[in-house]
Amino acid sequence: MLTEAGNLLMMSPRAKDGDQWMKMSQALIDTAEIALRAAEAKNIDGLYDVGGRIDEACENCHKKYWPNY
């Protein structure tokens, strides 16, 4: 679901710009794919580790694009 959310964020009319927005959306996709691989492998430590990276990807975008975040 997170990977698809990143893809949807890159599509019009959601895409805010062609630079930072796209990079941040791709970061969400990349970290979600790592989480999926860890979950499929039942790698609890790997999933725990990537959780912070997912949060960081979301926070970075929210801080830049979400007014009054």
C-alpha positions as MATLAB code, in Angstrom:
seq = 'MLTEAGNLLMMSPRAKDGDQWMKMSQALIDTAEIALRAAEAKNIDGLYDVGGRIDEACENCHKKYWPNY';
ca = [
       0.000    0.000    0.000;
       2.842    2.393    0.791;
       4.526    1.695   -2.528;
       1.296    2.417   -4.366;
       0.799    5.581   -2.290;
       4.193    6.800   -3.484;
       3.223    6.049   -7.079;
      -0.070    7.891   -6.703;
       1.697   10.910   -5.213;
       3.754   11.167   -8.400;
       0.675   11.396  -10.619;
      -1.257   14.473  -11.635;
      -3.012   16.255   -9.969;
      -1.238   15.244   -6.738;
       2.311   15.985   -7.908;
       3.267   19.405   -6.572;
       6.482   19.796   -8.566;
       8.922   17.788  -10.635;
      11.837   18.045   -8.237;
      11.673   17.549   -4.474;
       8.146   16.153   -4.525;
       9.176   13.406   -6.922;
      12.331   12.602   -4.945;
      10.371   12.386   -1.704;
       7.703   10.216   -3.305;
      10.419    7.917   -4.648;
      11.954    7.724   -1.162;
       8.598    6.476    0.144;
       8.475    3.859   -2.609;
      12.039    2.733   -1.954;
      11.595    2.350    1.797;
       8.239    0.615    1.353;
       9.881   -1.936   -0.939;
      12.536   -2.626    1.707;
       9.778   -3.107    4.284;
       7.907   -5.482    1.985;
      11.013   -7.622    1.434;
      11.672   -7.719    5.186;
       8.057   -8.699    5.908;
       8.087  -11.432    3.279;
      11.318  -12.797    4.771;
       9.823  -12.557    8.262;
      12.826  -10.408    9.153;
      11.626   -8.640   12.286;
      14.845   -6.685   12.796;
      14.865   -5.534    9.182;
      11.266   -4.436    9.391;
      11.907   -2.623   12.649;
      14.941   -0.850   11.139;
      13.116    0.342    8.028;
      10.218    1.720   10.071;
      12.265    4.767   11.004;
      13.208    5.334    7.385;
       9.557    5.209    6.350;
       8.700    7.724    9.065;
      11.541    9.971    7.896;
      10.335    9.829    4.277;
       6.846   10.863    5.369;
       8.025   13.562    7.784;
      10.353   15.175    5.239;
       7.524   15.600    2.765;
       4.959   16.698    5.328;
       7.297   19.360    6.720;
       7.860   20.828    3.265;
       4.429   20.523    1.675;
       1.846   20.363    4.461;
       1.056   23.874    5.747;
       1.092   24.190    9.565;
       2.316   20.606    9.974;
];
